Amino acid sequence: MFYIFNFSLNNPVFVSARSATEEEIKDDMGELEKKLKKAENDYGKLSQQYQQILKSLQTAQGEINKTNSLIIDVKEEISRKEKEIELLGKRIAVDREIMKKILQQIYFSKKSFFSNLASREGKFSRLEGNSEYLANLEDKLGAIMEDINRSKQEINKEKENLEEDKEDHEKLLAIKENQKQDLLVAEQEIQEDIQSKEKTISQLQSKLNNMRSEYSRILGKSINTSDILEAAKFAANATGMNKSFLLGVLIQESNKGQSVGGCDYKSSKMTSTQLSAFRDICEELDYNYKKQPVSCPPSKYKGTGGAMGVPQFMPTTWAYGGNPKYKTQIASLTGHNPPDPWNLLDGVTAMAIKLSADGANKKTRFAEAKSYCVYLAGGNWGYYCFGTDKYKKSYENVNCWGSSIRNYGEKVLCLKDNYEKYY
């Protein structure tokens, strides 16, 4: 199955003093992201149309099967009626013999009756008896004739009705077969459109990834894919969580470590509390805090920048958060003391520690989604995990088609499920 989803970053990359090349790449990336989003939405619509066509095909085939079954039943009933007519023909042959004998009896009885009447040899009572017998014979003959005609008419009428039903079913079958053929043509066409859209999306993603890599190279923050995979493996094993989920979060947070911040402490607009913690961290690591890159302020909602490195930890979280503090936990696992938020292994391990502490080590889809939403929004995690669906309790069946993703919980699970596409 081909999954599509948006992967624009929470912390868009900005720099305080861009060169013309950086500006051009940034603009081109923006245009590609728009095209990619449109292509993903188109793909989602095509996929939904394709599923609808498959459903219609299933319905049409069911109706065709039902109509074929009706035609078979009618044919069998017609065959039974034909056998009844055949049996009626045999009955008519037998009745004809009976009628022949009755007619003979009537003939001879009448001949005898008139002969006796002419000679006056018979008694009156005997003549009267013969007359009654002849009347009975004629009534019996009429009843046989009437019964035969009625049976023949009824069976022929039933057969005619069945033939009409059969004709109606065959007409309906022809209509359904034509509808099925139209649906098969539409299915083929939409499959071709989907394949074309998949190719377009793949090309856009490739171009965008290349541009992001080039942009990160210009900023001097490029990270080797094999290194980040090794770091994720180490951190996942150390904290007892799914490596695939951690890799999905890394895509969302920093584009696999390629986008770790394009602002300095001033342009990030970090608060004085964050700035104080940031200075302490940089001093401990012997970095010039004035030149150390951090994330920029979010463009889509009110807030400040200042997140550091691959894990995008805020300075106060890195320095003071956790129990024990994240710095202490990271150092115990990586052996780096003091740990460095801009170091790949330390940063990925820090991310894994926090996600695991917030429930990702349970390895259920809901726990993983929730842990990322807490990572993203802290106490306001419910909005980012639930969106408008406040009572959503399961993330087992997530629709990963572009605009179908409803919240960040679903988004990061889609990235987890398809992380191989990006590494």
SULCOR-V145520 format. One record per helix or strand. SS is the DSSP state (alpha for helix, beta for strand). FROM is the first residue (numbers start at 0). LEN is the number of residues. If there is no record, write none. Layout:
ss = [SS:SS]
from = [FROM:FROM]
len = [LEN:LEN]
This chain:
ss = [beta:alpha:alpha:alpha:alpha:beta:alpha:beta:beta:beta:alpha:alpha:alpha:alpha:alpha:beta:alpha:alpha:alpha]
from = [3:19:123:224:242:262:271:293:307:312:314:325:343:359:364:400:401:407:418]
len = [1:100:96:15:12:1:13:1:1:1:6:9:14:3:22:1:3:10:3]
